[in-house]
Amino acid sequence: MRTWILGSTVLLAAAACGTPSHRAPEYHPSDEPAPIVTPTPAPTTGDEAATPARRPPQAVQRPFIYRVDRAERPSYLLGTIHVGVSLDAALPAQYLDVIDQSRVVLVEIDPTAMRPEELTQAARLRRGSLADAFRASTWHSLTDELQRTFPIDQLRHVRPWFAMVVLTQKRAADVFGGGRLPEAMDVTLVRYTQDRGLALRPLETPAQQMAALGAIPDDQMVRVVSEMVEHPDRFRDELQGLVDAYRLGIEVQIEDKIFDPEQRRLAPEMHEHLFTRRNAAWLPVLKRELDEGGAFVAVGLGHWLGDQGLLATLRAEGYTITRVD
């Protein structure tokens, strides 16, 4: 769970924003997938659509913003969290000027580029029923919790990673949004960038992000979902604790949660597919943009931190990176 919140995925966090639920991939009796309609954020008007409201309560005490001095113009990095904290809370007002003056804004993906048929194919369970992967009591508890959020007849036909995302979103909405998942800060940043006509460069496509989730073995994802279902209070406490640690702005607390051995035990390949491989794919692009300067880069905080994270890798290659207040 912690891995998903800090490392992946913007795509499906974005899909739920602005709606009380999202639709499952739907299948005809022939078992051929039909296109789905991905929910979009609730419409906004006037200045609200162009500029986030400033200085909300519970702002991050020390934002996860880093300055990179490599080229004539500095670049800036932002570590995001995909639920529970708005862009307003994570980004001091003066950094809107930094974004406005940036040569390019780099993000994980552009959620507006998602194709419904790609989601249908990626989430589709190829054989059997998802119910068969769980103990009967676990499946009963899962469907009981999601019955008002997600069509249960459709839940049977999706892969475990998609069920994990649905359940995480539902609980995040309960904890932070009164049943409605607030817009993810990554999505707000993309909208802000597009509204101003700034250069936006995604580091990967929605299909590539879904492929990373899909590469995690189903049995490992079943264990993650089962843990979430069978220990709901623990999950909610961990979710709230992670968001609280992000708001405090203390790197070591975040790292302890990301690299918790117990979390790694449940799904040992999750970190490899969601962090290690994606970081390696992003690194050449990041280096080119940082070498040119004037870039603003916003990705999940889990990608930046740790001995093998992007900050450590870039510093080892000679980049001067300083966390700013």
C-alpha positions in Angstrom: 0.0 0.0 0.0 2.7 2.5 1.0 4.5 1.8 -2.3 1.4 2.7 -4.4 0.8 5.9 -2.5 4.3 7.2 -2.9 5.5 5.6 -6.1 2.5 4.7 -8.2 0.2 5.4 -9.8 -0.9 8.8 -10.9 -3.0 7.2 -13.6 -5.7 5.5 -11.5 -5.6 8.1 -8.8 -6.5 10.6 -11.5 -9.3 8.4 -12.9 -11.2 8.6 -9.6 -10.9 12.3 -9.0 -14.1 14.2 -9.1 -16.4 11.1 -8.9 -17.7 9.0 -6.1 -16.7 5.9 -7.9 -15.2 4.6 -11.1 -16.5 2.0 -13.5 -15.0 -1.4 -13.9 -13.8 -2.8 -17.3 -17.0 -4.2 -18.8 -17.2 -7.4 -20.8 -19.7 -8.8 -23.2 -20.8 -12.4 -22.9 -18.3 -13.2 -25.7 -15.6 -12.2 -23.1 -14.3 -9.6 -25.5 -13.5 -6.4 -23.6 -15.7 -3.4 -24.3 -14.3 0.1 -24.0 -14.8 1.8 -20.6 -15.5 5.4 -19.8 -12.9 6.8 -17.5 -14.3 9.3 -15.0 -13.0 12.8 -15.3 -12.5 15.5 -12.7 -15.6 17.5 -11.8 -15.7 20.7 -14.0 -14.5 24.0 -12.5 -15.1 27.5 -13.7 -13.3 30.8 -13.8 -10.1 31.4 -11.9 -10.7 28.1 -10.0 -9.8 26.1 -13.1 -6.6 28.0 -13.7 -5.1 28.7 -10.2 -5.2 26.5 -7.1 -6.5 28.2 -4.0 -3.5 29.2 -1.9 -2.4 28.4 1.7 -4.9 25.8 2.9 -4.8 24.4 6.4 -2.4 21.6 7.3 0.2 22.7 4.8 3.4 20.6 4.6 5.7 21.9 7.2 8.8 21.4 5.1 7.9 20.7 1.4 9.7 18.1 -0.5 11.3 20.5 -3.0 14.9 20.2 -4.2 17.0 22.6 -6.2 19.4 21.2 -8.9 22.4 23.3 -9.8 23.8 21.9 -12.9 23.2 24.3 -15.8 23.0 28.1 -16.0 19.4 27.9 -14.9 18.6 25.8 -11.8 15.9 23.1 -12.0 13.5 22.1 -9.3 12.2 18.7 -8.1 9.0 18.0 -6.2 8.2 14.8 -4.4 4.5 14.1 -4.6 2.1 11.9 -2.7 -0.9 10.6 -4.7 -3.6 10.9 -2.1 -4.3 12.9 1.0 -2.4 16.1 0.3 -3.3 18.8 -2.2 -0.9 20.6 -4.4 -1.8 23.8 -2.4 -0.5 22.1 0.8 2.6 20.6 -0.8 3.8 23.6 -2.8 4.5 27.0 -1.3 2.9 29.8 -3.3 6.2 31.3 -4.6 6.9 28.1 -6.5 4.0 28.7 -8.9 6.2 31.4 -10.3 9.0 28.8 -10.6 6.6 26.6 -12.6 5.4 29.5 -14.7 9.0 30.4 -15.7 10.2 26.8 -16.2 11.4 25.7 -19.6 9.6 22.4 -19.2 7.5 20.6 -16.6 8.1 16.9 -16.3 5.5 14.5 -14.7 5.0 10.8 -14.5 2.2 10.7 -17.0 -0.4 12.9 -18.7 -3.7 11.4 -17.3 -5.6 13.0 -20.2 -3.7 10.7 -22.6 -5.3 7.5 -21.1 -7.2 5.4 -23.6 -10.2 3.5 -22.1 -9.5 0.5 -24.2 -5.9 0.3 -22.8 -7.3 0.3 -19.3 -9.8 -2.4 -20.2 -7.1 -4.6 -21.6 -4.6 -4.0 -18.8 -7.1 -4.7 -16.0 -8.7 -7.7 -17.6 -8.4 -11.0 -15.8 -7.6 -13.5 -18.5 -9.1 -16.6 -17.0 -11.3 -17.7 -14.0 -12.8 -15.4 -11.4 -11.0 -13.0 -9.0 -13.1 -14.6 -6.3 -11.2 -17.8 -6.7 -7.9 -16.1 -5.6 -9.2 -15.2 -2.1 -10.4 -17.1 0.9 -14.2 -17.0 1.0 -14.3 -14.8 4.1 -11.8 -12.3 2.5 -13.8 -12.1 -0.7 -17.0 -11.6 1.2 -15.5 -8.7 3.2 -14.0 -7.2 0.1 -17.2 -7.2 -1.9 -19.2 -6.1 1.1 -17.0 -3.0 1.4 -16.9 -2.2 -2.3 -20.5 -3.0 -3.2 -21.6 0.7 -3.3 -18.4 1.8 -5.1 -17.8 -0.8 -7.7 -20.0 -3.4 -9.6 -19.2 -6.7 -7.9 -20.0 -8.7 -11.1 -17.3 -6.7 -12.8 -14.9 -7.0 -9.9 -14.8 -10.7 -10.6 -13.2 -10.0 -14.0 -10.3 -7.7 -13.0 -6.8 -8.4 -12.0 -5.7 -8.2 -8.3 -3.7 -5.0 -8.8 -6.9 -3.2 -10.1 -8.8 -4.4 -7.0 -6.0 -3.0 -4.8 -6.3 0.4 -6.5 -10.1 0.4 -6.2 -9.9 -0.5 -2.5 -7.2 2.0 -1.8 -9.1 4.8 -3.5 -12.3 3.9 -1.6 -10.5 4.1 1.8 -8.6 7.2 0.9 -11.8 8.8 0.0 -13.3 7.8 3.3 -10.3 9.1 5.3 -9.6 12.3 3.4 -12.6 13.3 1.4 -15.7 12.2 3.2 -16.4 9.5 0.6 -15.2 11.5 -2.4 -11.5 11.2 -3.4 -10.0 14.7 -3.7 -8.0 15.6 -6.8 -4.4 14.2 -6.7 -1.7 16.9 -6.5 -0.1 15.4 -9.7 -3.4 15.9 -11.6 -3.7 19.5 -10.3 -0.2 20.2 -11.5 -0.9 18.8 -15.0 -4.1 20.8 -15.2 -2.2 24.0 -14.1 0.5 23.4 -16.6 -1.9 22.8 -19.5 -4.1 25.8 -18.6 -1.1 28.1 -18.9 0.2 26.5 -22.1 3.5 25.5 -20.5 5.7 22.7 -22.0 4.6 19.4 -20.4 6.7 16.3 -20.8 5.5 13.0 -19.3 8.2 10.5 -18.3 6.0 7.6 -19.4 2.7 6.8 -21.0 -0.4 5.6 -19.2 0.1 2.2 -20.9 3.6 1.9 -19.6 2.4 2.8 -16.1 -0.3 0.1 -16.3 2.2 -2.4 -17.6 4.4 -1.8 -14.5 1.4 -2.6 -12.3 0.5 -5.6 -14.4 4.1 -7.0 -14.1 3.7 -7.6 -10.4 2.7 -11.3 -10.0 -1.0 -11.7 -9.2 -0.4 -13.9 -6.2 1.7 -11.1 -4.6 -1.1 -8.6 -5.2 -3.7 -11.0 -3.8 -1.6 -11.1 -0.6 -1.6 -7.3 -0.5 -5.3 -7.0 -1.0 -6.0 -9.7 1.6 -3.9 -7.9 4.1 -5.8 -4.7 3.4 -9.2 -6.5 3.8 -8.4 -8.5 6.9 -6.7 -5.6 8.8 -8.7 -2.5 7.8 -7.9 -0.5 10.9 -4.2 -1.2 10.4 -4.4 -0.1 6.8 -6.2 3.2 7.6 -3.7 3.9 10.4 -0.8 3.3 8.0 -2.4 5.5 5.4 -3.0 8.3 7.9 0.5 7.9 9.3 2.1 8.1 5.9 0.2 11.3 5.1 1.1 12.8 8.5 4.7 12.0 7.9 4.5 13.7 4.5 3.0 16.8 6.1 5.8 16.9 8.6 8.3 16.8 5.8 10.8 14.5 7.4 12.6 12.3 4.9 13.8 9.6 7.2 10.2 8.9 8.4 9.1 8.5 4.8 12.0 6.2 4.0 11.2 4.0 7.0 7.7 3.5 5.7 8.6 2.9 2.1 11.3 0.4 2.9 9.4 -1.4 5.7 10.5 -5.1 5.5 7.0 -6.3 6.3 5.6 -4.4 3.4 8.3 -5.8 1.1 7.5 -9.3 2.3 4.0 -9.2 1.1 4.9 -8.2 -2.5 8.7 -8.5 -3.0 8.5 -7.7 -6.7 6.4 -4.5 -6.3 9.3 -2.3 -5.5 11.3 -3.6 -8.4 8.5 -2.9 -10.9 7.1 0.3 -9.5 10.4 2.0 -8.5 13.7 0.4 -9.7 12.8 -0.2 -13.3 10.8 3.0 -13.8 13.6 5.0 -12.2 16.1 3.5 -14.6 13.9 4.3 -17.6 13.4 7.9 -16.5 17.0 8.6 -15.6 18.4 9.4 -19.1 15.5 11.8 -19.8 15.9 13.5 -16.4 19.7 14.0 -16.9 19.2 15.6 -20.3 16.6 18.0 -19.0 18.6 18.9 -15.8 21.7 19.4 -17.9 19.8 21.9 -20.0 18.3 23.6 -16.9 15.1 25.3 -16.2 13.1 22.1 -15.6 10.4 21.5 -12.9 10.0 17.8 -12.2 7.2 16.3 -10.1 7.0 12.6 -9.4 6.1 10.4 -6.5 8.3 11.0 -3.5 9.2 7.3 -3.3 11.1 7.6 -6.6 13.4 10.3 -5.1 14.3 8.8 -1.8 16.5 5.9 -0.6 20.0 4.6 -1.3 18.9 3.6 -4.8 16.5 6.5 -5.4 16.9 9.1 -8.0 18.3 11.7 -5.7 21.1 9.4 -4.6 21.8 8.3 -8.2 21.9 11.9 -9.5 24.2 13.0 -6.7 26.5 10.1 -7.3 26.8 11.3 -10.9 27.8 14.8 -9.9 24.6 16.7 -9.7 24.4 19.3 -6.9 20.9 18.8 -5.3 19.8 20.8 -2.2 16.5 20.6 -0.4 15.0 24.1 -0.1 12.8 25.6 2.5 
